[in-house]
């Protein structure tokens, strides 16, 4: 989602604050901590993890002849074909969507065993597994609503909530929008009642592989007020503020400190 490891030399070391907060609030969850630390030092504070999942209309999936959502990529492709035939296509972001587009693209690659680099950092994207992922994506794309090449993060939400789509990959935002507006809009009330979520299908790699966004709070070296910036971050991460922030995010931003589980 954002990557402090692209410019670690331009960031303030916040290890003292990271260790203090981790000690006070039960430790950091491992995934977010890895994004925020480098060579044993905190180059940022793990702010949130943002989940992503399949969001679908249950009634339309059943109408297409599926009693449950397929768990593998082969069944998923067949479902998307059936949904398209019923006039309720799927739609996944092919544009520059920071979250949804990246989540979908990485899932396509990883689910077929592809990878961009190996553990040593060598670029390995040119592989038979990547080609298999592209071939699958081509077939899947044929079932999509037109226009996904230009989509940003908001477009799949809008199309889904307009009743144009049966399946998207999304965080909590599409469901939450339908939920909070259902009393004022009968169509959104119907959608909110019909929404279900599940993991992205498992591909030939044989296991679940999904990209979540991890966002990190950083302090750049150019700030003339590093101590004020650190004080602000400490204030925001202390329980009264962090607890309210997590609650108000309605499931969109998930906690990075274990005490807030």
One Martini backbone bead per residue (centre of mass of N, CA, C, O) as a GRO file, in nm:
protein
  261
    1UNK     BB    1   0.064   0.059  -0.025
    2UNK     BB    2   0.320   0.134   0.139
    3UNK     BB    3   0.698   0.182   0.105
    4UNK     BB    4   0.968   0.245   0.308
    5UNK     BB    5   1.186   0.059   0.148
    6UNK     BB    6   1.233   0.275  -0.090
    7UNK     BB    7   1.324   0.517   0.155
    8UNK     BB    8   1.500   0.474   0.432
    9UNK     BB    9   1.709   0.727   0.417
   10UNK     BB   10   1.440   0.939   0.451
   11UNK     BB   11   1.400   0.832   0.751
   12UNK     BB   12   1.310   0.817   1.064
   13UNK     BB   13   1.397   0.688   1.359
   14UNK     BB   14   1.135   0.492   1.558
   15UNK     BB   15   1.224   0.275   1.774
   16UNK     BB   16   1.148   0.384   2.050
   17UNK     BB   17   0.843   0.399   1.986
   18UNK     BB   18   0.799   0.109   1.887
   19UNK     BB   19   0.887  -0.030   2.153
   20UNK     BB   20   0.692   0.108   2.345
   21UNK     BB   21   0.423   0.022   2.211
   22UNK     BB   22   0.474  -0.283   2.207
   23UNK     BB   23   0.506  -0.316   2.517
   24UNK     BB   24   0.225  -0.185   2.602
   25UNK     BB   25   0.044  -0.353   2.347
   26UNK     BB   26   0.149  -0.673   2.306
   27UNK     BB   27   0.255  -0.613   2.039
   28UNK     BB   28   0.323  -0.685   1.712
   29UNK     BB   29   0.232  -0.772   1.423
   30UNK     BB   30   0.429  -0.926   1.200
   31UNK     BB   31   0.357  -0.812   0.924
   32UNK     BB   32   0.360  -0.501   0.981
   33UNK     BB   33   0.645  -0.500   1.106
   34UNK     BB   34   0.804  -0.574   0.847
   35UNK     BB   35   0.724  -0.308   0.693
   36UNK     BB   36   0.861  -0.114   0.944
   37UNK     BB   37   1.134  -0.279   0.924
   38UNK     BB   38   1.509  -0.239   0.935
   39UNK     BB   39   1.763  -0.383   1.065
   40UNK     BB   40   1.596  -0.363   1.356
   41UNK     BB   41   1.440  -0.102   1.262
   42UNK     BB   42   1.227   0.168   1.281
   43UNK     BB   43   1.087   0.344   0.986
   44UNK     BB   44   0.805   0.292   1.121
   45UNK     BB   45   0.453   0.265   1.183
   46UNK     BB   46   0.212   0.039   1.219
   47UNK     BB   47  -0.115   0.120   1.129
   48UNK     BB   48  -0.244  -0.089   0.897
   49UNK     BB   49  -0.477  -0.340   0.789
   50UNK     BB   50  -0.617  -0.421   0.460
   51UNK     BB   51  -0.858  -0.599   0.349
   52UNK     BB   52  -0.941  -0.867   0.102
   53UNK     BB   53  -1.230  -0.975  -0.094
   54UNK     BB   54  -1.492  -1.144  -0.184
   55UNK     BB   55  -1.780  -0.987  -0.336
   56UNK     BB   56  -2.129  -1.099  -0.327
   57UNK     BB   57  -2.427  -1.220  -0.478
   58UNK     BB   58  -2.607  -1.477  -0.372
   59UNK     BB   59  -2.859  -1.491  -0.560
   60UNK     BB   60  -2.692  -1.487  -0.830
   61UNK     BB   61  -2.527  -1.739  -0.785
   62UNK     BB   62  -2.774  -1.926  -0.769
   63UNK     BB   63  -2.896  -1.847  -1.045
   64UNK     BB   64  -2.625  -1.971  -1.189
   65UNK     BB   65  -2.597  -2.269  -1.026
   66UNK     BB   66  -2.474  -2.199  -0.728
   67UNK     BB   67  -2.468  -2.297  -0.392
   68UNK     BB   68  -2.162  -2.205  -0.396
   69UNK     BB   69  -1.863  -2.072  -0.373
   70UNK     BB   70  -1.592  -2.112  -0.531
   71UNK     BB   71  -1.255  -2.234  -0.434
   72UNK     BB   72  -1.155  -2.228  -0.733
   73UNK     BB   73  -1.049  -2.116  -1.042
   74UNK     BB   74  -1.219  -2.298  -1.218
   75UNK     BB   75  -1.496  -2.242  -1.084
   76UNK     BB   76  -1.485  -1.934  -1.111
   77UNK     BB   77  -1.495  -1.919  -1.418
   78UNK     BB   78  -1.770  -2.061  -1.446
   79UNK     BB   79  -1.928  -1.854  -1.285
   80UNK     BB   80  -1.867  -1.603  -1.463
   81UNK     BB   81  -2.003  -1.718  -1.712
   82UNK     BB   82  -2.286  -1.753  -1.585
   83UNK     BB   83  -2.327  -1.457  -1.501
   84UNK     BB   84  -2.309  -1.333  -1.780
   85UNK     BB   85  -2.553  -1.492  -1.899
   86UNK     BB   86  -2.747  -1.341  -1.670
   87UNK     BB   87  -2.642  -1.026  -1.645
   88UNK     BB   88  -2.407  -1.074  -1.392
   89UNK     BB   89  -2.121  -0.964  -1.379
   90UNK     BB   90  -1.802  -0.923  -1.336
   91UNK     BB   91  -1.542  -0.705  -1.158
   92UNK     BB   92  -1.200  -0.609  -1.220
   93UNK     BB   93  -0.921  -0.426  -1.164
   94UNK     BB   94  -0.705  -0.277  -1.439
   95UNK     BB   95  -0.615  -0.034  -1.316
   96UNK     BB   96  -0.492   0.222  -1.081
   97UNK     BB   97  -0.549   0.049  -0.825
   98UNK     BB   98  -0.408   0.038  -0.528
   99UNK     BB   99  -0.575  -0.197  -0.412
  100UNK     BB  100  -0.764  -0.377  -0.598
  101UNK     BB  101  -0.564  -0.409  -0.834
  102UNK     BB  102  -0.329  -0.538  -0.675
  103UNK     BB  103  -0.477  -0.774  -0.550
  104UNK     BB  104  -0.562  -0.909  -0.814
  105UNK     BB  105  -0.283  -0.935  -0.957
  106UNK     BB  106  -0.137  -1.098  -0.738
  107UNK     BB  107  -0.333  -1.333  -0.730
  108UNK     BB  108  -0.296  -1.429  -1.015
  109UNK     BB  109   0.005  -1.493  -0.991
  110UNK     BB  110   0.021  -1.664  -0.724
  111UNK     BB  111  -0.202  -1.885  -0.789
  112UNK     BB  112   0.013  -1.991  -1.033
  113UNK     BB  113   0.323  -1.957  -0.906
  114UNK     BB  114   0.408  -1.678  -0.928
  115UNK     BB  115   0.681  -1.425  -0.945
  116UNK     BB  116   0.886  -1.144  -0.928
  117UNK     BB  117   1.067  -1.260  -0.692
  118UNK     BB  118   1.299  -1.394  -0.511
  119UNK     BB  119   1.467  -1.432  -0.212
  120UNK     BB  120   1.727  -1.277  -0.350
  121UNK     BB  121   1.589  -1.062  -0.578
  122UNK     BB  122   1.532  -1.203  -0.832
  123UNK     BB  123   1.397  -1.179  -1.135
  124UNK     BB  124   1.090  -1.409  -1.211
  125UNK     BB  125   0.838  -1.335  -1.403
  126UNK     BB  126   0.965  -1.502  -1.640
  127UNK     BB  127   0.727  -1.756  -1.659
  128UNK     BB  128   0.510  -2.017  -1.684
  129UNK     BB  129   0.325  -1.916  -1.452
  130UNK     BB  130   0.266  -1.637  -1.567
  131UNK     BB  131   0.135  -1.735  -1.829
  132UNK     BB  132  -0.098  -1.881  -1.689
  133UNK     BB  133  -0.216  -1.629  -1.557
  134UNK     BB  134  -0.274  -1.478  -1.824
  135UNK     BB  135  -0.460  -1.687  -1.951
  136UNK     BB  136  -0.670  -1.673  -1.728
  137UNK     BB  137  -0.726  -1.368  -1.742
  138UNK     BB  138  -0.841  -1.370  -2.029
  139UNK     BB  139  -1.088  -1.547  -1.966
  140UNK     BB  140  -1.203  -1.374  -1.736
  141UNK     BB  141  -1.234  -1.101  -1.890
  142UNK     BB  142  -1.470  -1.197  -2.082
  143UNK     BB  143  -1.684  -1.171  -1.822
  144UNK     BB  144  -1.672  -0.877  -1.799
  145UNK     BB  145  -1.727  -0.574  -1.763
  146UNK     BB  146  -1.688  -0.301  -1.924
  147UNK     BB  147  -1.390  -0.089  -1.839
  148UNK     BB  148  -1.159  -0.201  -1.633
  149UNK     BB  149  -0.899  -0.049  -1.740
  150UNK     BB  150  -1.001   0.243  -1.592
  151UNK     BB  151  -1.001   0.162  -1.310
  152UNK     BB  152  -1.040   0.242  -0.987
  153UNK     BB  153  -1.117   0.194  -0.661
  154UNK     BB  154  -1.430   0.300  -0.696
  155UNK     BB  155  -1.570   0.151  -0.943
  156UNK     BB  156  -1.662  -0.122  -0.821
  157UNK     BB  157  -1.847  -0.004  -0.612
  158UNK     BB  158  -2.044   0.147  -0.796
  159UNK     BB  159  -2.132  -0.098  -0.971
  160UNK     BB  160  -2.231  -0.278  -0.743
  161UNK     BB  161  -2.437  -0.061  -0.612
  162UNK     BB  162  -2.594  -0.045  -0.904
  163UNK     BB  163  -2.633  -0.358  -1.005
  164UNK     BB  164  -2.394  -0.454  -1.228
  165UNK     BB  165  -2.276  -0.665  -1.013
  166UNK     BB  166  -2.175  -0.982  -0.855
  167UNK     BB  167  -1.846  -0.943  -0.857
  168UNK     BB  168  -1.579  -0.862  -0.626
  169UNK     BB  169  -1.292  -0.691  -0.501
  170UNK     BB  170  -1.285  -0.610  -0.143
  171UNK     BB  171  -1.351  -0.456   0.119
  172UNK     BB  172  -1.579  -0.295   0.336
  173UNK     BB  173  -1.704  -0.055   0.167
  174UNK     BB  174  -1.946  -0.166   0.009
  175UNK     BB  175  -2.105  -0.276   0.249
  176UNK     BB  176  -2.107  -0.020   0.426
  177UNK     BB  177  -2.262   0.160   0.230
  178UNK     BB  178  -2.518  -0.013   0.223
  179UNK     BB  179  -2.576  -0.018   0.529
  180UNK     BB  180  -2.590   0.304   0.594
  181UNK     BB  181  -2.820   0.340   0.335
  182UNK     BB  182  -3.074   0.142   0.356
  183UNK     BB  183  -3.302   0.338   0.480
  184UNK     BB  184  -3.288   0.534   0.198
  185UNK     BB  185  -3.246   0.259   0.007
  186UNK     BB  186  -3.388  -0.015  -0.128
  187UNK     BB  187  -3.153  -0.120  -0.305
  188UNK     BB  188  -2.939  -0.125  -0.076
  189UNK     BB  189  -3.095  -0.313   0.108
  190UNK     BB  190  -3.086  -0.555  -0.083
  191UNK     BB  191  -2.779  -0.573  -0.107
  192UNK     BB  192  -2.702  -0.601   0.193
  193UNK     BB  193  -2.861  -0.874   0.227
  194UNK     BB  194  -2.689  -1.024  -0.025
  195UNK     BB  195  -2.418  -1.005   0.093
  196UNK     BB  196  -2.101  -1.170   0.044
  197UNK     BB  197  -1.804  -1.341   0.169
  198UNK     BB  198  -1.468  -1.440   0.049
  199UNK     BB  199  -1.218  -1.598  -0.061
  200UNK     BB  200  -0.996  -1.630  -0.279
  201UNK     BB  201  -0.923  -1.841  -0.500
  202UNK     BB  202  -0.766  -2.142  -0.562
  203UNK     BB  203  -0.496  -2.243  -0.729
  204UNK     BB  204  -0.238  -2.438  -0.851
  205UNK     BB  205  -0.066  -2.387  -0.586
  206UNK     BB  206  -0.275  -2.488  -0.333
  207UNK     BB  207  -0.314  -2.194  -0.197
  208UNK     BB  208  -0.357  -1.921  -0.015
  209UNK     BB  209  -0.318  -1.598  -0.202
  210UNK     BB  210  -0.294  -1.274  -0.051
  211UNK     BB  211  -0.330  -0.922  -0.078
  212UNK     BB  212  -0.256  -0.680   0.153
  213UNK     BB  213  -0.275  -0.385   0.309
  214UNK     BB  214   0.003  -0.183   0.433
  215UNK     BB  215   0.022   0.082   0.664
  216UNK     BB  216   0.264   0.352   0.723
  217UNK     BB  217   0.409   0.559   0.960
  218UNK     BB  218   0.603   0.847   0.874
  219UNK     BB  219   0.926   1.030   0.894
  220UNK     BB  220   1.078   1.275   0.744
  221UNK     BB  221   1.385   1.432   0.734
  222UNK     BB  222   1.279   1.729   0.638
  223UNK     BB  223   1.170   1.786   0.899
  224UNK     BB  224   1.174   2.048   1.151
  225UNK     BB  225   0.967   1.846   1.350
  226UNK     BB  226   1.030   1.550   1.480
  227UNK     BB  227   0.918   1.560   1.773
  228UNK     BB  228   0.629   1.636   1.699
  229UNK     BB  229   0.576   1.388   1.523
  230UNK     BB  230   0.621   1.178   1.746
  231UNK     BB  231   0.405   1.286   1.941
  232UNK     BB  232   0.169   1.241   1.752
  233UNK     BB  233   0.198   0.936   1.716
  234UNK     BB  234   0.174   0.863   2.010
  235UNK     BB  235  -0.107   0.977   2.053
  236UNK     BB  236  -0.253   0.801   1.826
  237UNK     BB  237  -0.153   0.511   1.960
  238UNK     BB  238  -0.306   0.549   2.190
  239UNK     BB  239  -0.586   0.412   2.310
  240UNK     BB  240  -0.809   0.632   2.278
  241UNK     BB  241  -0.748   0.683   1.973
  242UNK     BB  242  -0.711   0.400   1.844
  243UNK     BB  243  -0.979   0.275   1.925
  244UNK     BB  244  -1.158   0.481   1.774
  245UNK     BB  245  -1.034   0.446   1.492
  246UNK     BB  246  -1.099   0.148   1.453
  247UNK     BB  247  -1.404   0.165   1.498
  248UNK     BB  248  -1.460   0.389   1.274
  249UNK     BB  249  -1.356   0.200   1.028
  250UNK     BB  250  -1.544  -0.062   1.013
  251UNK     BB  251  -1.299  -0.279   0.917
  252UNK     BB  252  -1.086  -0.150   0.728
  253UNK     BB  253  -0.898  -0.099   0.977
  254UNK     BB  254  -0.652  -0.294   1.116
  255UNK     BB  255  -0.476  -0.392   1.365
  256UNK     BB  256  -0.121  -0.395   1.495
  257UNK     BB  257  -0.193  -0.421   1.790
  258UNK     BB  258  -0.275  -0.675   2.011
  259UNK     BB  259  -0.453  -0.516   2.226
  260UNK     BB  260  -0.682  -0.455   1.980
  261UNK     BB  261  -0.825  -0.746   1.926
   0.00000   0.00000   0.00000
